[in-house]
């Protein structure tokens, strides 16, 4: 009986965690996809930084630029280039 009472908070906490994860499944999947796309955007920025010297294009490799590329994709790259061009004037 005493062991059951000691395990009751752990069982309740585990059940609450399962319910919370079930309720937040879709937002967590969205965040995981966003992290994956941001990582791919960061890798693309790194690859384009090496090629950018030949083309005259230089974008900073940072989290904000990677998030823009992760969210918007190729149009985001165009947006970053346009912002860089406008702010360089």
N, C-alpha and C positions, 0 to 999 in steps of 0.2 A: 504494500500500500504506500509506504513512504517513497519508494523508488518511482512509483507512478506520479505522485505529487511533484517530485523533483523534475520529472521529464515533461510535465504538462506545459510549462512555459516554452520549452523548446519545440514541442509539437505544435503549439498555437502559433509561435513565430514562423515555423516552417510552412504551415498552412496559409498564413497571411502572405508570405513571400510567394507562394505558388499562385495565389489569387492575384497579387499585384503584377506578377510577370504575365499572367494570362490577360489581364486588363490592358497592360502596356505593350502587348506583343507587336502591334502594328507600328507604334511610334519607335520602338526599339529597332525594328527591321528598317525603318526609314533612316534612323541615325547610323546604323551599321552600313547601309548603302551610301550614305553621305560621307562617312569616314573612308570607305573604299574609293569613291570617286575623288575625294580630296587627295588621297594618296597617289592616285593615278595622275591627277592634275599637278601634284608636286613633282612627280617623275617627269612629266612632260615639260614642266618649266626647266628642270635640270637639263634635259636633253636639248631643249631649244636654246638654252643659255650657251651651250657649246657651239651650236650652229648659228646663233645670233650674231656672233662676231663677223662672220662672213657676209651676212645679210644686212648688217647695220641695225639689228633689233636687239635691244637689251631690256629684259624685264627682271625685276628682283625676284629671287627665290624666297618667298615667305608664305606664311599661312593664309594671309588675306588673298593673295593672288591665286593660291592653290584652291581656296574655297570658291572663288569666282569661276575658275576653270571647272571645278567639280560640280557646281550647280548649273552652269550655263553651257559648258562644253566648248565647242569651236566658236560659237558666237561670243562666248565669254573671252576667248583669246583675242578676238577682234576688238571687243570692248576695252580690254586692257591695253592693246596697242593704240587705240584711239585716245584713251585717257593719257597715256604716256606721251603721245604726240602733242596733245593740247596743252598739257602742263609743261612741256619742254619749251614752249614758245615764250 
